Amino acid sequence: MKRALIGAVAGCVVLGGVLVLTPSGQRKAPPPAPGPEARAATAVGAGVPAALPDLVALIGDRETHLRAHPRDERSWAVLGTAYVEQARRTAVPAYYPKAEQALRTSLKVRPKGNVEALDGLAALANTRGDFAAGRKWAEAAAQAAPKRWTTYSLLIDSYTGLGDYKATRRALDKLLDLHSGSTVLARAAGVYRDRGWREDAAAALTDATALARTPAEQAACLEQAGQLAWERGDREESLQHYEAALRTDPDEHGALAGQGRALAALGRTSEALRAYRAALDRQPEPRYALELGELYESLGLGGAARAQYDLLRARVREEAAGGVNGDLVLGTFEADHGDPATAVRLLRGEWRRQPGVAVADALGWALHRAGEDEEALGFAAKAMDREHGGGVRSALYAYHRGVIERDLDRGGPARRHLTEALRINPYFSPLFVPVAKSALDSLGEPAAEGPAEPTAAPGSPGAR
């Protein structure tokens, strides 16, 4: 007992010396920062952008691991989801079949309750533009794990693409109940934008940017804020957001195309062309080629415009080989720069598959370009019908509807929608803004006795 007492006293003395010599803030070393593989795995698991170098590290790490452990269903799901993100960030369609193979392998190894693989398949389908398949996989994941919050972000994408805006709102409500933070706020901002709630969308994006945990996530929020500012015609603010996004993450290639739009609207044409070309070099999206081609066309550079249109067709073919549905962008292109009859065929098929607002607008415009103005007006009205999801304030949609109404001799509604288009965003297109202004001038001033009673659009509740 005596020896034990002496030992205890000595131990206390030693411990006391350690406590005295160790500053209170350094008694426990902080955990090491996560490596690139862990950062990318966390990002893709939460459905947020991952830095491209981190994605490369994660993909290499999981491929190596799976050669030794081919029955690890979770690693197959992580690898497949990482391939989806890599395809989205780089626009390299070869990653899509790899993603599908990895995710289906995960599901084969573990057929039941494999929500990671189900979420990955939903993300793959949405990114390919197959929103019906995205809904199927995401609903299966939600049924298997109703409190898994990431699934509801995927459901929002699927329902929006399918034009089911009531289901979109329900999915957002569920997401907000289950989780908070930057990812959720950015997703909410997209829904608010589609409803026409611009101030709410901007506020949500401001908070999302402040709460973002990684440069890639913050840059994605800034790019989304740039889009929102652009849509309301604020050239300077949109450019500031895009520049901030690129400073935060130089691999946020969508911000390069955004810079092109804003710089062109500001009259800084040479810089705009360089920004678009850089965006296409790094992420050759067909829509960027369409925008650059129209900018060239507005400058009278027909040969350069045709080169971009040829690139668009080639890119759509390449993406189709990877399972990507490019009918919306190809139909939009054909309506204005190719064969309107082909555009109508493509977009009718798209409308049958997934009748969203963007498809309604594109199909209405294609029908107008094909000479079917009565039917065209019905779809143009659907694109702006607030009761059925058309709450987004789009200058392009208003322009399309106004031109269709003008050609149907509906002067009052045509004047109202063309004016609305130029008020929403006076710079919405370098090619079509002059056409909108000319169409508005051709309508002249309203009659002195006041505007005529507007005629209901075909298919609308007031039509007879």
Helices and strands as residue ranges (DSSP letters): H 2-21, G 24-26, H 36-46, H 52-68, H 73-90, H 95-109, H 115-128, H 131-144, H 149-162, H 165-178, H 182-195, H 198-211, H 215-231, H 235-248, H 253-265, H 269-282, H 286-298, H 302-321, H 327-337, H 340-353, H 357-369, H 373-383, G 386-388, H 395-407, H 411-424, H 433-443
